[in-house]
Amino acid sequence: MAWFETWFNTPYYHILYKDRNFEEAENFISLLINDLQIPKHSKIIDLACGKGRHSVFLNKMGFEVLGLDLSEESISQNKIFENETLKFKVHDMRHPIYPEISKMKVDAVCNLFTSFGYFESEDDDKKVFRSVADVLEDNGFFVLDFLNEKWVKNTLVAEAVTTKGNIDFHISKRIEDQHVIKDIVFKDQGEDFHFYEKVKLHTLEEIGSYAAEFGFERVKTYGDYNLGTFDRDTSPRCINVFRKL
Ligand SMILES: C[S@@+](CC[C@H](N)C(=O)[O-])C[C@H]1O[C@@H](n2cnc3c(N)ncnc32)[C@H](O)[C@@H]1O
């Protein structure tokens, strides 16, 4: 099994990242929707939605939302949030969304908080862009919130310990072959655990060229969750906004 099929499905991923919470998601989504002027009642897909923090808020703002994620655990927990205009489904983003998963085309697709860069093959990366292009209406938005590879390289902390609840997570990071690899080692109730994350450090240009290949044009690039201007050297994020032509 690939690392992303197991790690995100454990409770430990959610414990480690519990500070990346609903509040952070709500601030960002409010700014984003306002800046892109996406009309109320538009249909939005939250691709790789995790615990649904962006999906739930988008729905509260009046959008019709479908949250998709590979993690069965997260999707089954998200079911409590469902209503007429908010649904969650298990889905692998390398597979087509339209028309099997969503019978309708949508106005926007979001892929947020580094939910890309996991796959070994470029072919799989491209499948994501293809499936997003196929499910979007013309002029629909694709928001791909990715890390800024240069910032990751410039600010890498090789070793750290983060305590969340009763667990000390020992985290080591390294760059290898244009990937950032994060080893996560901890003990819980006497049992030893070791997980890792491995994310390909796609550049702005690589992401832009995938997008162009599948018929998107770049309309904006933000450098952080306050929608600051992207700066290659100093921005923590590389938040790409594309429009389907
Ligand atoms: C870093 S988390 C972000 C989750 C969510 N967007 C958020 O901001 O809380 C990445 C998510 O991608 C999901 N994921 C990983 N591989 C996937 C795939 N092939 N298809 C769909 N989702 C996937 C994981 O299960 C996980 O929920």
The ligand as an SDF file (V2000), in Angstrom:
LIG
                    3D

 27 29  0  0  0  0  0  0  0  0999 V2000
   -3.1290   16.7640    3.8030 C   0  0  0  0  0  0  0  0  0  0  0  0
   -4.7080   16.0210    3.8370 S   0  0  0  0  0  0  0  0  0  0  0  0
   -5.7680   17.3970    3.5250 C   0  0  0  0  0  0  0  0  0  0  0  0
   -7.2060   17.1340    3.8460 C   0  0  0  0  0  0  0  0  0  0  0  0
   -8.1440   18.3530    3.6930 C   0  0  0  0  0  0  0  0  0  0  0  0
   -8.1090   18.9100    2.3570 N   0  0  0  0  0  0  0  0  0  0  0  0
   -7.8560   19.4100    4.7300 C   0  0  0  0  0  0  0  0  0  0  0  0
   -7.4050   20.4930    4.3800 O   0  0  0  0  0  0  0  0  0  0  0  0
   -8.0830   19.1390    5.9090 O   0  0  0  0  0  0  0  0  0  0  0  0
   -4.7040   15.1150    2.3450 C   0  0  0  0  0  0  0  0  0  0  0  0
   -5.9390   14.3010    2.0650 C   0  0  0  0  0  0  0  0  0  0  0  0
   -5.7930   13.6880    0.7700 O   0  0  0  0  0  0  0  0  0  0  0  0
   -6.4380   12.4320    0.8150 C   0  0  0  0  0  0  0  0  0  0  0  0
   -5.9320   11.6140   -0.2890 N   0  0  0  0  0  0  0  0  0  0  0  0
   -4.7060   11.0590   -0.4070 C   0  0  0  0  0  0  0  0  0  0  0  0
   -4.6090   10.4120   -1.5590 N   0  0  0  0  0  0  0  0  0  0  0  0
   -5.7930   10.5360   -2.1870 C   0  0  0  0  0  0  0  0  0  0  0  0
   -6.3060   10.0670   -3.4280 C   0  0  0  0  0  0  0  0  0  0  0  0
   -5.5600    9.3290   -4.2360 N   0  0  0  0  0  0  0  0  0  0  0  0
   -7.5610   10.4020   -3.7660 N   0  0  0  0  0  0  0  0  0  0  0  0
   -8.3370   11.1520   -2.9230 C   0  0  0  0  0  0  0  0  0  0  0  0
   -7.9070   11.6110   -1.7370 N   0  0  0  0  0  0  0  0  0  0  0  0
   -6.6450   11.3060   -1.3720 C   0  0  0  0  0  0  0  0  0  0  0  0
   -6.0900   11.9110    2.1930 C   0  0  0  0  0  0  0  0  0  0  0  0
   -6.9030   10.8380    2.5960 O   0  0  0  0  0  0  0  0  0  0  0  0
   -6.2100   13.1620    3.0400 C   0  0  0  0  0  0  0  0  0  0  0  0
   -7.4980   13.2950    3.5730 O   0  0  0  0  0  0  0  0  0  0  0  0
  1  2  1  0
  2  3  1  0
  2 10  1  0
  3  4  1  0
  4  5  1  0
  5  6  1  0
  5  7  1  0
  7  8  2  0
  7  9  1  0
 10 11  1  0
 11 12  1  0
 11 26  1  0
 12 13  1  0
 13 14  1  0
 13 24  1  0
 14 15  1  0
 14 23  1  0
 15 16  2  0
 16 17  1  0
 17 18  1  0
 17 23  2  0
 18 19  1  0
 18 20  2  0
 20 21  1  0
 21 22  2  0
 22 23  1  0
 24 25  1  0
 24 26  1  0
 26 27  1  0
M  CHG  2   2   1   9  -1
M  END
$$$$
